[in-house]
Amino acid sequence: MSILFLLKGFSGGLVFAVTTVAATVWCLQLGVGRGLAHAWLAAAAIAFGQFLWSALAAATVQMLALEAPMYIAQVRLFSAFVFAYIAVKMMRAAPLDKLPPLAEPALRPVRLAVVTLAVALSMPMRFFGYVGVFLAAGTAVPNFGTDRVWLLAAGAAAGAAAWYGFVGVIAVGLRARVSPTFWGGLMRRQTRLGVFICCGLALIDLLPLWLHALER
């Protein structure tokens, strides 16, 4: 059962990593311009940010499961709107024709990690998204212990680290073989995939509410 919560957290972290195009672009830029070490450092900083957001979200789900289960439906509805908002925002974002070069001067490793973490923590919508993902994954159970909060958060961090670490490897491996427009096409595909995932998550959160309404 504990492994199941870890896997659910991993899936949530991976899903949000795939839908966060800006962070993927950042890791690609670092991989292409600075090398694998910088890309992986940024990936670790982003993953730590996701750990904090997902831990807060998991604690919120725990509170709902133990203290206020009557409000789970309203929270799921709000989370569905959050997913829809993220999908619309991604659709309206200007498409990238190519991977933009790094505009910042070379950052020392510590400063790079701090700046990346600060940006990762400046996305409060991820909190509501994680709440929606964890509720959709069926984690709001009566025996929701504190250990499962940390398992969900650790899984989410691992999922984010896996995606952004993979992005760094791809960037370094292909930087001498492809043109900047290749990365732009890759980002456009990721945007479409992210819109599809967010719409799917919104529907998953709404489905129990629709089924409950039909039964009444």
C-alpha positions as CSV (number, residue, x, y, z in Angstrom):
1,M,0.0,0.0,0.0
2,S,2.9,2.4,0.8
3,I,4.5,1.6,-2.5
4,L,1.2,2.5,-4.2
5,F,1.2,5.9,-2.7
6,L,4.7,6.4,-3.8
7,L,3.8,5.5,-7.3
8,K,0.8,7.8,-7.3
9,G,3.0,10.6,-6.2
10,F,5.5,9.8,-8.9
11,S,2.7,9.9,-11.5
12,G,1.6,13.3,-10.2
13,G,5.1,14.7,-10.3
14,L,5.7,13.4,-13.8
15,V,2.4,14.7,-15.1
16,F,3.1,18.2,-13.8
17,A,6.6,18.2,-15.1
18,V,5.4,17.4,-18.6
19,T,2.8,20.2,-18.4
20,T,5.3,22.8,-17.2
21,V,6.8,23.9,-20.6
22,A,8.8,26.8,-19.1
23,A,10.8,24.6,-16.8
24,T,11.5,22.1,-19.6
25,V,12.8,25.0,-21.7
26,W,15.0,26.1,-18.8
27,C,16.5,22.7,-18.5
28,L,17.0,22.4,-22.2
29,Q,18.7,25.8,-22.3
30,L,21.1,24.8,-19.5
31,G,21.8,21.4,-21.1
32,V,22.5,22.9,-24.5
33,G,24.4,26.0,-23.3
34,R,26.1,24.9,-20.1
35,G,26.2,21.1,-19.9
36,L,24.6,18.2,-18.0
37,A,25.7,19.3,-14.5
38,H,23.9,22.6,-14.8
39,A,20.8,21.0,-16.2
40,W,20.7,18.3,-13.5
41,L,21.2,21.0,-10.8
42,A,18.2,22.9,-12.1
43,A,16.2,19.6,-12.3
44,A,17.0,18.9,-8.6
45,A,16.0,22.4,-7.6
46,I,12.7,22.1,-9.5
47,A,12.1,18.7,-8.0
48,F,12.6,20.1,-4.5
49,G,10.1,22.8,-5.2
50,Q,7.6,20.2,-6.4
51,F,8.3,18.2,-3.2
52,L,7.3,21.2,-1.1
53,W,4.1,22.0,-3.1
54,S,3.1,18.3,-3.2
55,A,3.7,17.8,0.5
56,L,1.4,20.8,1.3
57,A,-1.1,19.4,-1.1
58,A,-0.9,15.9,0.4
59,A,-1.3,17.3,3.9
60,T,-4.4,19.2,2.6
61,V,-5.8,15.9,1.2
62,Q,-5.1,14.2,4.5
63,M,-7.0,16.9,6.4
64,L,-9.9,16.6,4.0
65,A,-10.0,12.8,4.4
66,L,-9.8,12.9,8.2
67,E,-11.6,16.1,9.2
68,A,-13.7,17.4,6.3
69,P,-14.7,14.7,3.8
70,M,-17.9,16.6,3.1
71,Y,-15.9,19.2,1.2
72,I,-14.0,16.9,-1.1
73,A,-16.5,17.4,-3.9
74,Q,-16.1,21.2,-3.8
75,V,-12.3,20.9,-3.8
76,R,-12.4,18.5,-6.7
77,L,-14.6,21.0,-8.6
78,F,-12.2,23.8,-7.9
79,S,-9.2,21.6,-9.0
80,A,-11.0,20.8,-12.3
81,F,-11.2,24.6,-12.9
82,V,-7.5,24.9,-12.1
83,F,-6.7,22.3,-14.7
84,A,-8.9,24.0,-17.2
85,Y,-7.2,27.3,-16.5
86,I,-3.7,25.8,-17.0
87,A,-4.9,24.2,-20.3
88,V,-6.2,27.5,-21.6
89,K,-3.1,29.3,-20.5
90,M,-0.9,26.8,-22.4
91,M,-3.1,27.1,-25.5
92,R,-2.8,30.9,-25.5
93,A,1.0,31.0,-24.9
94,A,3.0,32.1,-27.9
95,P,4.5,29.0,-29.6
96,L,8.3,28.7,-29.7
97,D,9.9,28.6,-33.2
98,K,13.2,27.7,-31.7
99,L,15.0,27.3,-28.4
100,P,15.9,30.8,-27.2
101,P,19.5,31.3,-26.0
102,L,20.3,31.8,-22.4
103,A,19.7,35.5,-21.6
104,E,21.2,35.4,-18.1
105,P,25.0,35.6,-17.4
106,A,26.6,32.5,-16.2
107,L,25.3,31.7,-12.8
108,R,27.3,30.0,-10.1
109,P,25.8,26.6,-9.1
110,V,24.4,27.8,-5.7
111,R,22.8,30.9,-7.3
112,L,21.5,28.8,-10.2
113,A,19.8,26.4,-7.7
114,V,18.4,29.2,-5.6
115,V,17.0,31.1,-8.6
116,T,15.5,27.9,-10.1
117,L,13.9,27.0,-6.7
118,A,12.4,30.4,-6.3
119,V,10.8,30.2,-9.7
120,A,9.5,26.7,-8.9
121,L,7.9,28.0,-5.7
122,S,6.3,30.9,-7.5
123,M,3.7,28.7,-9.1
124,P,0.9,28.3,-6.5
125,M,-1.5,26.7,-9.0
126,R,0.6,23.6,-8.7
127,F,-0.6,23.2,-5.2
128,F,-4.3,23.1,-6.3
129,G,-3.3,20.8,-9.2
130,Y,-1.6,18.4,-6.9
131,V,-4.6,18.4,-4.6
132,G,-6.8,17.5,-7.6
133,V,-4.4,14.8,-8.8
134,F,-4.1,13.2,-5.4
135,L,-7.9,13.2,-5.0
136,A,-8.4,11.8,-8.5
137,A,-5.9,9.0,-7.6
138,G,-8.1,7.9,-4.6
139,T,-5.7,8.9,-1.9
140,A,-8.4,10.5,0.4
141,V,-8.9,7.3,2.5
142,P,-9.9,7.2,6.2
143,N,-6.5,5.7,7.2
144,F,-4.5,8.5,5.6
145,G,-1.4,8.7,7.8
146,T,1.4,11.2,7.9
147,D,3.8,8.7,6.4
148,R,1.6,8.7,3.2
149,V,2.0,12.5,3.0
150,W,5.7,12.1,2.7
151,L,5.4,9.2,0.3
152,L,3.3,11.2,-2.1
153,A,5.7,14.2,-1.8
154,A,8.7,12.0,-2.3
155,G,7.1,10.3,-5.3
156,A,6.2,13.7,-6.9
157,A,9.7,15.0,-6.4
158,A,11.1,11.8,-8.0
159,G,8.7,12.1,-11.0
160,A,9.7,15.7,-11.6
161,A,13.4,14.9,-11.2
162,A,13.0,12.0,-13.7
163,W,11.5,14.2,-16.3
164,Y,13.8,17.1,-16.1
165,G,16.9,14.9,-15.7
166,F,15.8,13.1,-18.9
167,V,15.4,16.5,-20.6
168,G,18.9,17.4,-19.6
169,V,20.3,14.2,-21.0
170,I,18.5,14.7,-24.3
171,A,19.7,18.3,-24.5
172,V,23.3,17.4,-24.0
173,G,23.1,14.3,-26.3
174,L,21.5,16.2,-29.2
175,R,22.8,19.7,-28.9
176,A,25.5,19.2,-31.6
177,R,23.2,17.3,-33.9
178,V,20.0,19.3,-34.2
179,S,19.1,22.9,-35.0
180,P,17.5,25.3,-32.6
181,T,14.2,24.9,-34.5
182,F,14.1,21.3,-33.6
183,W,13.7,22.2,-29.9
184,G,10.9,24.6,-30.8
185,G,9.0,21.9,-32.5
186,L,9.5,19.7,-29.5
187,M,8.2,22.3,-27.2
188,R,5.1,22.8,-29.3
189,R,4.4,19.0,-29.1
190,Q,4.9,19.2,-25.4
191,T,2.4,22.0,-25.1
192,R,-0.2,20.0,-27.0
193,L,0.5,17.0,-24.8
194,G,0.2,19.2,-21.7
195,V,-3.2,20.6,-22.8
196,F,-4.4,17.1,-23.4
197,I,-3.3,16.0,-19.9
198,C,-4.8,19.0,-18.1
199,C,-8.1,18.5,-19.9
200,G,-8.0,14.8,-19.0
201,L,-7.3,15.6,-15.3
202,A,-10.2,18.1,-15.3
203,L,-12.5,15.4,-16.6
204,I,-11.3,12.8,-14.1
205,D,-12.0,15.2,-11.2
206,L,-15.4,16.0,-12.6
207,L,-16.4,12.5,-13.4
208,P,-17.3,11.4,-9.8
209,L,-19.4,14.6,-9.4
210,W,-21.3,13.9,-12.6
211,L,-21.9,10.3,-11.6
212,H,-23.1,11.4,-8.1
213,A,-25.5,13.9,-9.7
214,L,-26.9,11.2,-12.0
215,E,-27.6,8.9,-9.1
216,R,-29.7,11.5,-7.3
